[in-house]
Amino acid sequence: MNDYLAALNECFPGWGDEAMFSWCFERIMAGHSADLLEVRDDGQLIAGSAISYRNVLLPGGEIVKAGIMTGSFTVPAARGRGLFSRMIDDSLAAIRRRESAMLLAFVTSTNGSCRRLAAAGATMVPSFYCRRAHGPVTPPVWTNAEDAARFVYTDDEWSSQFVDRPHPASLSVTDDFKAVVDGAGRMHFLQGDPRAIRELDVQFLFTTDAGKVPGGFEVVPGYLAVLGDIRPAKWELQNGDRM
């Protein structure tokens, strides 16, 4: 773990400590802990990626397993050698060993990994990283989409994924909404009245539905990249669904 964790913090300063590593890669989700993939050169770790697992409910009611590329990195000295493309290929091989139907990755549109995933033939589903701007917040009005793919969790998995995080989050339940927000104002889950975004002083949220972007938020466009045998083009995912 030590060199992998050190590489993550080199590539993503402040990525996290051993507790974050354990939460991301050692929990049992959808029946498996994460698979860690490594590339070494003369014994030195130069690139890596994890595949964490989730169960996905498809619009027709079928539940399938998905692998999610998590914490992919290449150390600065080894960049430009096609190692992320190799990680994509290795990840596809790994999910097939786990009998998973798809490989997912969350990326912003400006990230170089976005181009590599598109070049690999991924279905690129638009997503929206929303950070509060100056000015009033106008919550959107939405209904949950019934024809979209989404992650499904057991009760224990849901608590582990949304509430019991390395940076603890609080669950708020009222007659109008159920929401999870952490101490930095990141909304990980919202079910019900979107006015909770204003009432809970949310600073950041992620969504795969443009209709759920609040007024008063700056938006960084991104994608949910979908590779594999099954590729839903419509998803209903929130910030807490990501790692």
C-alpha positions as CSV (number, residue, x, y, z in Angstrom):
1,M,0.0,0.0,0.0
2,N,2.7,2.5,0.9
3,D,4.2,3.1,-2.5
4,Y,0.8,3.1,-4.2
5,L,-0.5,5.7,-1.7
6,A,2.6,7.8,-2.1
7,A,2.2,7.8,-5.9
8,L,-1.4,8.9,-5.6
9,N,-0.4,11.8,-3.4
10,E,2.4,12.7,-5.8
11,C,0.0,12.8,-8.7
12,F,-3.0,14.3,-6.8
13,P,-1.6,16.4,-3.9
14,G,-3.7,15.9,-0.8
15,W,-5.4,12.8,-2.2
16,G,-5.6,11.2,1.3
17,D,-4.2,9.0,4.0
18,E,-4.5,5.3,4.9
19,A,-8.1,5.8,5.9
20,M,-8.9,7.1,2.4
21,F,-7.0,4.3,0.8
22,S,-8.9,1.7,2.9
23,W,-12.3,3.3,2.1
24,C,-11.6,3.5,-1.6
25,F,-10.0,0.2,-2.2
26,E,-10.5,-2.3,0.7
27,R,-14.3,-2.1,1.3
28,I,-16.4,-4.9,0.0
29,M,-18.9,-3.4,-2.5
30,A,-21.0,-5.5,-4.9
31,G,-19.2,-8.6,-3.6
32,H,-15.6,-7.5,-4.1
33,S,-13.0,-5.2,-2.8
34,A,-11.2,-3.1,-5.5
35,D,-8.7,-4.7,-7.9
36,L,-5.4,-2.8,-7.9
37,L,-3.5,-2.6,-11.2
38,E,0.1,-1.6,-11.3
39,V,2.8,-0.8,-13.9
40,R,6.4,-1.0,-12.6
41,D,9.6,-0.1,-14.3
42,D,12.7,-1.7,-12.8
43,G,10.8,-2.2,-9.6
44,Q,9.5,1.3,-9.4
45,L,5.7,2.0,-9.5
46,I,5.1,4.3,-12.4
47,A,1.4,3.9,-13.0
48,G,-1.7,2.4,-11.5
49,S,-5.4,2.2,-11.4
50,A,-8.1,0.5,-9.3
51,I,-11.3,-1.0,-10.3
52,S,-14.0,-0.7,-7.7
53,Y,-17.3,-2.5,-8.2
54,R,-21.0,-1.5,-8.1
55,N,-24.3,-3.1,-9.0
56,V,-26.2,-1.2,-11.7
57,L,-30.0,-1.3,-12.1
58,L,-30.7,-1.1,-15.8
59,P,-33.9,0.7,-17.1
60,G,-35.5,-2.7,-17.9
61,G,-35.1,-3.9,-14.3
62,E,-32.0,-6.1,-14.8
63,I,-29.2,-5.8,-12.3
64,V,-25.6,-6.1,-13.6
65,K,-22.2,-5.6,-12.2
66,A,-20.0,-2.6,-13.2
67,G,-16.3,-1.9,-12.6
68,I,-15.3,1.8,-12.0
69,M,-11.8,3.0,-12.8
70,T,-10.7,4.7,-9.6
71,G,-7.6,6.7,-8.7
72,S,-5.9,6.2,-12.0
73,F,-2.4,7.8,-12.1
74,T,0.9,8.0,-14.0
75,V,3.8,9.5,-12.2
76,P,5.1,12.7,-14.0
77,A,8.4,11.2,-15.2
78,A,6.5,8.4,-17.0
79,R,3.8,10.4,-18.8
80,G,3.5,10.4,-22.6
81,R,4.1,6.6,-22.9
82,G,0.5,5.5,-23.3
83,L,0.2,4.0,-19.9
84,F,-3.3,5.2,-19.3
85,S,-4.4,3.5,-22.5
86,R,-2.8,0.3,-21.1
87,M,-4.7,0.8,-17.9
88,I,-8.0,0.9,-19.9
89,D,-7.1,-2.4,-21.6
90,D,-6.1,-4.0,-18.4
91,S,-9.2,-2.8,-16.6
92,L,-11.4,-4.3,-19.3
93,A,-9.7,-7.6,-18.9
94,A,-10.1,-7.4,-15.1
95,I,-13.9,-6.7,-15.2
96,R,-14.4,-9.6,-17.5
97,R,-12.7,-11.9,-15.0
98,R,-15.2,-10.6,-12.5
99,E,-18.1,-11.2,-14.9
100,S,-18.9,-7.5,-15.0
101,A,-20.9,-6.1,-17.9
102,M,-19.3,-2.6,-18.1
103,L,-16.4,-0.4,-17.2
104,L,-17.1,3.1,-16.1
105,A,-14.9,6.2,-15.5
106,F,-15.7,9.7,-14.3
107,V,-13.8,12.5,-16.0
108,T,-14.0,16.2,-16.6
109,S,-14.0,17.3,-20.3
110,T,-10.5,19.0,-20.0
111,N,-8.8,15.9,-18.4
112,G,-6.4,14.1,-20.8
113,S,-7.9,10.8,-19.7
114,C,-11.2,12.0,-21.3
115,R,-9.6,11.9,-24.7
116,R,-8.0,8.5,-24.1
117,L,-11.4,7.0,-23.0
118,A,-13.1,8.4,-26.1
119,A,-10.4,7.1,-28.3
120,A,-10.9,3.6,-26.7
121,G,-14.5,3.8,-28.0
122,A,-16.3,4.6,-24.8
123,T,-19.9,5.9,-24.8
124,M,-19.4,9.4,-23.3
125,V,-22.4,10.4,-21.2
126,P,-22.5,14.1,-20.3
127,S,-22.1,15.0,-16.6
128,F,-21.9,18.2,-14.6
129,Y,-19.6,19.3,-11.8
130,C,-21.4,22.2,-10.1
131,R,-19.7,24.6,-7.7
132,R,-21.6,27.4,-6.0
133,A,-20.9,30.8,-7.5
134,H,-21.6,34.3,-6.0
135,G,-25.3,35.2,-6.0
136,P,-28.6,33.5,-5.0
137,V,-29.1,29.8,-5.4
138,T,-32.2,28.9,-7.4
139,P,-32.9,25.1,-7.0
140,P,-34.1,23.3,-10.1
141,V,-37.4,21.5,-10.2
142,W,-36.9,17.8,-11.2
143,T,-38.4,14.4,-10.9
144,N,-36.3,11.2,-10.8
145,A,-35.9,9.6,-14.2
146,E,-37.4,6.1,-14.4
147,D,-35.6,5.2,-17.7
148,A,-32.0,5.8,-16.5
149,A,-29.4,3.4,-15.2
150,R,-28.4,3.8,-11.6
151,F,-26.3,2.2,-8.9
152,V,-28.1,0.1,-6.3
153,Y,-26.8,-0.7,-2.9
154,T,-27.6,-2.8,0.1
155,D,-28.4,-0.8,3.3
156,D,-24.9,-1.3,4.6
157,E,-23.3,-0.4,1.2
158,W,-25.4,2.8,1.0
159,S,-24.3,4.0,4.5
160,S,-20.7,3.1,3.7
161,Q,-20.7,4.9,0.4
162,F,-22.7,8.1,1.3
163,V,-22.4,8.7,5.0
164,D,-19.5,6.8,6.6
165,R,-16.8,8.4,4.5
166,P,-13.3,9.4,5.4
167,H,-14.6,13.0,5.6
168,P,-17.8,12.3,7.5
169,A,-21.1,13.4,6.1
170,S,-24.4,14.1,7.8
171,L,-27.7,12.6,6.8
172,S,-30.7,15.1,7.0
173,V,-34.2,13.7,6.8
174,T,-37.3,15.9,6.7
175,D,-40.8,15.5,5.4
176,D,-39.6,17.0,2.1
177,F,-36.2,15.5,1.4
178,K,-33.5,13.1,2.4
179,A,-30.0,14.5,1.9
180,V,-26.3,13.8,2.7
181,V,-23.9,16.7,2.9
182,D,-20.4,16.7,4.3
183,G,-18.5,19.4,6.2
184,A,-17.2,21.1,3.1
185,G,-20.7,21.5,1.7
186,R,-20.4,18.7,-0.9
187,M,-23.9,17.2,-1.5
188,H,-23.5,13.5,-1.9
189,F,-27.1,12.5,-2.1
190,L,-30.5,14.1,-2.5
191,Q,-33.9,12.6,-2.7
192,G,-37.0,14.8,-2.7
193,D,-37.3,18.6,-2.7
194,P,-34.4,20.3,-4.4
195,R,-34.8,23.3,-2.2
196,A,-32.6,21.3,0.2
197,I,-29.7,22.6,-1.9
198,R,-30.3,26.1,-0.6
199,E,-31.5,25.1,2.9
200,L,-28.4,23.0,3.5
201,D,-25.9,25.6,2.1
202,V,-24.6,23.2,-0.5
203,Q,-21.3,24.3,-2.2
204,F,-20.8,21.5,-4.6
205,L,-22.8,18.7,-6.3
206,F,-22.4,16.4,-9.3
207,T,-25.1,15.1,-11.5
208,T,-25.6,13.3,-14.8
209,D,-28.8,15.2,-15.5
210,A,-28.6,18.8,-16.9
211,G,-32.1,19.5,-15.5
212,K,-30.6,19.1,-11.9
213,V,-28.1,21.9,-12.2
214,P,-29.1,24.7,-9.8
215,G,-29.1,28.3,-10.7
216,G,-26.2,30.2,-9.0
217,F,-23.6,27.4,-9.7
218,E,-20.7,27.4,-12.0
219,V,-20.5,24.2,-14.0
220,V,-17.5,22.2,-15.2
221,P,-18.7,19.8,-17.9
222,G,-17.6,16.2,-17.8
223,Y,-18.4,12.7,-18.8
224,L,-19.3,9.3,-17.5
225,A,-17.3,7.1,-19.9
226,V,-19.0,3.7,-20.4
227,L,-17.1,0.7,-22.0
228,G,-18.1,-2.9,-22.1
229,D,-20.9,-5.2,-23.4
230,I,-23.7,-3.0,-22.0
231,R,-23.6,0.7,-22.4
232,P,-26.6,2.7,-21.1
233,A,-26.7,6.2,-22.6
234,K,-28.8,7.7,-19.8
235,W,-27.8,7.6,-16.1
236,E,-29.1,8.9,-12.8
237,L,-26.0,9.4,-10.6
238,Q,-25.1,11.8,-7.8
239,N,-21.8,12.9,-6.2
240,G,-21.7,10.2,-3.6
241,D,-21.9,7.5,-6.3
242,R,-18.4,8.5,-7.3
243,M,-15.4,7.6,-5.3
